[in-house]
Amino acid sequence: MEYRLLGRSGLKISTLTLGTMTFGGGGKFSQVGSTGLDEARRQIDLCLDHGVNLIDTADVYSTGVSEEIIGEALNGKRPKNVLLATKARFPMSDDVNDRGLSRHHLIRACEDSLKRLRTDVIDLYQVHQWDGQTPLEETMAALDTLVNHGKVRYIGCSNYSGWHIMKALGVSVREHRHRFVSQQIHYTLEAREAEYELLPISLDQGLGVLVWSPLAGGLLSGKHRRNSQAEGSRQLAGWTEPPIRDENRLWNIVDVLVAIAEARGVSAARVALAWLIGREAVTSVIIGGRTFEQIEDNLGAAELALSDEERTQLDAVSAPPVLYPYWHQAQTASDRLSPADLSLLGPTLAKQG
């Protein structure tokens, strides 16, 4: 297992992270999975044995049950090498103030997560989604308080747009607050929108990147093909993330994944994860699954090194269109582009010669 620094922090995390959205299986999360305590213990032990050192969850997962299962599975005495990450923002009750990123909600949500996780400190506390009604100054001040009081070690964001992130970082600098060290994003071979803004921002601003749903809800696992979907899929259960805008393109990607996987004698899921691990700016890829066997297979991605030719094939079949202003920058600003710019425009410029 490889370990990478999380953004500009001194914290090293494994290139694979255990995701726990399946833990509990309450409410809508039953469509994803319903992992109970005993199976959660097996999955956690398996990942720790393979060198995974970060477990990611969120208070909204089964309305706190995921956090409770993690706390119970670790017996309230987690090993020193185990890092815990959780998130807050979504409604936890019908209370109008039991949601969002206000000081009122964030501080209470953190204290509740600490109790459920049975720990004194959360290593990475992430705001789970944008809140356009709470001033960022209030949100960043609340997060600063949690760090200064020793309840949280590092802070991150999730599902922010580029301007949201830059505004938050600007507030941190201006008001001398702790800044985000990471962002947690959706990024897959099928959905490469993050390459327009989010990955360049990470490279330029020194943010770590954690990737959620790296197999597009199982669509990139190789079990689902152009004319058939396997039983037990999230999509058949009614789960709507991620949206698929071009189904033909999706299956073209899957065709290439499966071809590479069959030639290697591994699963398509493992190839898709290995592609992500090797992408510039990505720190860690969050894996999870309904079964022990799925997670066991995913863990093999940490040791799978794709060849340049294999990466070229995957890049080509999944390449996103170069939108404005990027195509204009490629044509007129190529003499003064930064490494962050080139993370998107490098392949385009290479084609131009």
C-alpha positions in Angstrom: 0.0 0.0 0.0 1.2 3.5 -0.9 0.7 6.4 1.4 0.4 10.0 0.2 0.4 13.4 1.9 -3.1 14.8 2.3 -2.8 18.2 0.6 -0.5 20.6 2.3 -0.8 18.8 5.6 1.8 16.4 7.1 -0.8 13.6 7.3 -0.2 10.6 5.2 -3.2 8.4 4.1 -3.4 5.2 2.1 -4.2 5.3 -1.6 -7.3 3.4 -0.8 -9.9 4.4 1.8 -12.7 2.3 3.3 -16.1 3.9 2.5 -19.0 3.0 4.8 -22.1 4.2 3.2 -23.4 0.6 3.2 -23.1 0.4 6.9 -26.5 0.3 8.6 -28.8 0.2 5.5 -31.4 2.6 7.0 -33.8 4.6 4.8 -32.7 5.3 1.3 -29.3 3.9 2.1 -30.8 0.4 2.0 -30.6 0.8 -1.8 -26.8 0.8 -1.5 -26.4 -1.9 1.1 -27.2 -3.0 4.6 -23.9 -4.0 6.2 -24.4 -5.0 9.9 -21.9 -4.9 12.7 -20.3 -8.4 12.3 -19.8 -7.9 8.5 -18.5 -4.3 9.2 -15.9 -5.7 11.5 -14.8 -8.2 8.8 -14.5 -5.4 6.2 -12.6 -3.1 8.5 -10.2 -5.8 9.6 -9.6 -6.8 6.0 -8.8 -3.3 4.9 -6.5 -2.7 7.9 -4.7 -5.9 7.1 -4.1 -4.6 3.6 -2.6 -1.3 4.9 -5.7 1.0 4.6 -5.4 3.6 7.3 -8.5 5.8 6.7 -12.2 5.0 7.2 -14.6 7.5 5.8 -18.2 8.0 6.8 -20.9 10.7 7.3 -23.5 11.5 9.9 -26.3 11.2 7.3 -25.4 7.7 6.3 -28.4 5.8 7.8 -29.0 8.8 10.1 -25.9 8.1 12.3 -26.0 4.3 12.2 -22.9 4.0 10.0 -20.9 6.1 12.5 -22.3 4.0 15.4 -21.3 0.7 13.7 -17.8 2.0 13.2 -17.5 3.1 16.8 -18.8 -0.3 18.0 -16.6 -2.3 15.5 -13.5 -0.5 16.8 -14.8 -1.1 20.4 -14.3 2.6 21.1 -10.5 2.0 21.2 -9.3 2.4 17.7 -5.6 1.6 17.0 -3.4 4.7 16.7 -2.8 4.0 13.0 -6.5 4.2 12.1 -7.7 7.5 10.9 -11.4 8.5 10.9 -13.1 10.9 8.5 -16.7 12.0 8.7 -19.0 14.6 7.2 -21.8 17.0 8.1 -24.3 19.2 6.4 -27.4 17.2 5.5 -30.6 17.0 7.6 -30.4 14.8 10.7 -34.0 15.5 11.9 -37.0 17.6 11.1 -35.6 20.5 13.1 -35.1 23.4 10.7 -31.7 24.1 12.2 -30.5 20.5 12.2 -29.0 20.9 8.8 -26.6 23.1 6.8 -23.3 24.6 7.7 -24.2 27.1 10.4 -22.1 27.4 13.6 -25.2 26.0 15.5 -25.4 22.9 13.4 -21.8 22.2 12.7 -20.7 22.2 16.3 -23.6 20.1 17.5 -23.1 17.7 14.5 -19.5 17.2 15.3 -20.2 16.5 19.0 -22.8 14.0 18.0 -20.4 12.3 15.6 -17.8 12.0 18.2 -20.2 10.2 20.5 -21.4 7.8 17.8 -17.8 7.1 16.7 -16.8 6.7 20.3 -13.7 8.7 19.9 -12.2 11.9 21.3 -11.1 13.4 17.9 -12.1 13.2 14.2 -9.0 13.2 12.0 -10.7 14.7 8.9 -14.0 16.6 9.3 -15.6 17.5 6.0 -18.5 19.7 5.1 -20.6 17.4 3.0 -22.1 19.8 0.5 -22.4 23.5 -0.2 -24.7 25.7 1.9 -25.5 28.9 0.0 -27.5 30.4 2.9 -24.8 30.4 5.6 -22.0 32.9 5.2 -18.7 31.2 4.6 -17.2 33.3 7.3 -19.5 31.6 9.8 -18.8 28.1 8.5 -15.0 28.6 8.5 -15.1 30.1 12.0 -17.0 27.1 13.3 -14.6 24.7 11.7 -11.7 26.7 13.2 -13.2 26.4 16.6 -13.5 22.6 16.3 -9.8 22.4 15.3 -8.7 24.8 18.1 -10.7 22.9 20.7 -9.0 19.6 19.7 -12.2 17.9 18.4 -11.0 17.9 14.8 -7.5 17.6 13.4 -8.0 18.6 9.8 -10.9 20.0 7.7 -12.1 19.4 4.2 -15.0 20.0 1.8 -17.0 17.8 -0.4 -19.0 18.4 -3.6 -18.0 22.1 -3.8 -17.7 23.8 -7.1 -14.5 25.6 -8.1 -15.6 29.0 -7.0 -17.0 27.7 -3.7 -13.6 26.2 -2.9 -11.6 29.4 -3.8 -14.0 31.6 -1.9 -13.6 29.4 1.2 -9.8 29.4 0.9 -9.9 33.1 0.5 -11.9 33.5 3.7 -9.4 31.3 5.6 -6.5 33.4 4.4 -8.2 36.7 5.1 -9.4 35.8 8.6 -6.4 33.6 9.6 -8.5 30.4 9.9 -7.5 26.8 9.4 -8.0 26.0 5.7 -9.3 23.0 3.9 -6.6 20.3 3.3 -8.8 18.2 1.0 -11.9 17.9 -1.1 -13.9 14.8 -1.6 -15.3 14.5 -5.1 -17.0 12.3 -7.6 -14.5 11.4 -10.3 -14.5 8.3 -12.6 -13.7 7.2 -16.1 -17.3 7.9 -16.9 -17.5 11.3 -15.1 -14.4 13.4 -15.7 -15.9 16.9 -15.1 -13.6 17.4 -12.1 -10.7 17.9 -14.5 -12.1 21.3 -15.6 -11.7 23.0 -12.3 -11.5 20.8 -9.2 -8.3 18.9 -10.0 -6.5 22.0 -11.2 -7.5 23.8 -8.0 -6.2 20.9 -6.0 -2.8 21.1 -7.8 -2.6 24.9 -7.6 -3.8 25.2 -4.0 -2.4 22.1 -2.4 -5.6 20.2 -1.7 -5.7 16.5 -1.3 -8.4 14.7 -3.3 -10.5 11.8 -2.1 -12.7 10.2 -4.7 -16.2 8.9 -3.8 -18.2 6.3 -5.9 -15.1 5.6 -8.1 -17.0 2.8 -9.9 -20.0 5.0 -10.8 -22.3 3.2 -8.5 -21.0 -0.2 -9.8 -21.5 0.7 -13.5 -17.7 0.4 -14.1 -17.4 -2.9 -12.3 -17.7 -4.9 -15.5 -20.8 -6.8 -14.2 -23.1 -4.5 -16.2 -22.8 -4.5 -20.0 -24.5 -2.8 -22.9 -27.5 -5.0 -23.0 -27.7 -6.3 -19.5 -27.4 -5.3 -15.8 -26.5 -7.6 -13.0 -29.0 -8.3 -10.3 -28.4 -6.3 -7.1 -27.2 -3.2 -8.8 -27.8 0.2 -7.2 -29.5 1.4 -10.4 -32.0 -1.4 -10.4 -32.7 -0.7 -6.7 -33.5 2.9 -7.6 -30.3 4.7 -6.7 -29.8 7.7 -9.1 -26.2 8.6 -8.6 -24.4 9.3 -10.9 -26.6 10.5 -13.7 -25.6 9.0 -17.0 -25.9 11.6 -19.8 -24.5 9.4 -22.7 -25.2 5.8 -22.2 -23.4 4.7 -25.4 -20.2 6.4 -24.2 -20.6 4.6 -20.9 -20.7 1.2 -22.5 -17.8 2.1 -24.8 -15.7 2.8 -21.7 -16.9 -0.5 -20.1 -15.9 -2.4 -23.3 -12.3 -1.1 -23.0 -12.2 -1.7 -19.3 -13.3 -5.3 -19.7 -10.8 -5.9 -22.6 -7.9 -4.7 -20.5 -9.2 -6.6 -17.4 -9.5 -9.9 -19.3 -6.0 -9.5 -20.8 -4.7 -8.9 -17.3 -6.7 -11.6 -15.6 -8.3 -9.2 -13.1 -11.7 -7.5 -12.7 -12.7 -4.4 -14.6 -13.4 -2.8 -11.2 -9.8 -3.2 -10.3 -8.6 -1.6 -13.6 -11.0 1.4 -13.1 -9.7 1.9 -9.6 -6.0 1.6 -10.7 -6.7 4.3 -13.4 -7.9 6.7 -10.7 -5.1 5.9 -8.3 -2.6 6.9 -11.0 -4.3 10.2 -11.9 -2.6 13.4 -11.1 -3.8 15.1 -7.9 -5.7 12.1 -6.6 -4.7 11.2 -3.0 -7.0 8.3 -2.2 -9.9 6.4 -3.7 -12.8 5.4 -1.5 -13.9 1.8 -1.9 -16.9 0.0 -0.5 -19.3 -2.7 -1.4 -22.3 -4.8 -0.5 -20.0 -7.8 0.1 -16.7 -8.8 1.6 -15.7 -10.2 -1.8 -16.2 -6.9 -3.6 -14.0 -5.1 -1.1 -11.4 -7.8 -1.2 -11.2 -7.5 -5.0 -11.1 -3.7 -4.9 -8.1 -3.8 -2.5 -6.0 -5.4 -5.3 -6.1 -2.1 -7.2 -3.4 -0.7 -4.9 -0.9 -3.2 -6.5 -2.1 -2.9 -10.1 0.2 -0.8 -12.3 -1.4 0.0 -15.7 0.9 0.4 -18.7 1.1 3.6 -20.6 -0.7 1.9 -23.5 -3.5 0.8 -21.2 -3.9 4.3 -19.8 -3.9 5.8 -23.3 -6.7 3.5 -24.3 -8.8 4.4 -21.2 -8.0 8.1 -21.6 -9.0 8.2 -25.2 -12.4 6.4 -24.8 -13.4 8.6 -21.8 -11.9 12.0 -22.7 -14.1 14.9 -21.8 -14.7 17.7 -24.4 -12.5 20.7 -24.1 -15.1 23.4 -23.1 -14.7 27.2 -23.2 -12.6 28.9 -22.0 -10.2 26.0 -22.1 -10.2 25.5 -25.9 -9.4 29.2 -26.3 -6.6 28.9 -23.7 -5.2 26.0 -25.6 -5.2 28.0 -28.8 -3.9 31.4 -27.5 -2.3 30.9 -24.0 -0.2 27.8 -24.4 3.0 29.8 -24.0 2.2 30.7 -20.3 0.3 27.8 -18.8 1.0 26.5 -15.3 1.2 22.8 -14.2 -2.4 23.1 -13.0 -3.5 24.3 -16.4 -1.7 21.6 -18.1 -3.4 18.9 -16.1 -6.4 19.5 -18.3 -4.8 21.0 -21.4 -1.7 18.9 -21.7 -3.3 16.2 -23.8 -4.9 18.7 -26.1 -1.7 20.6 -26.7 0.1 17.3 -27.4 -2.4 16.5 -30.1 -1.8 20.0 -31.6 1.9 19.3 -31.8 
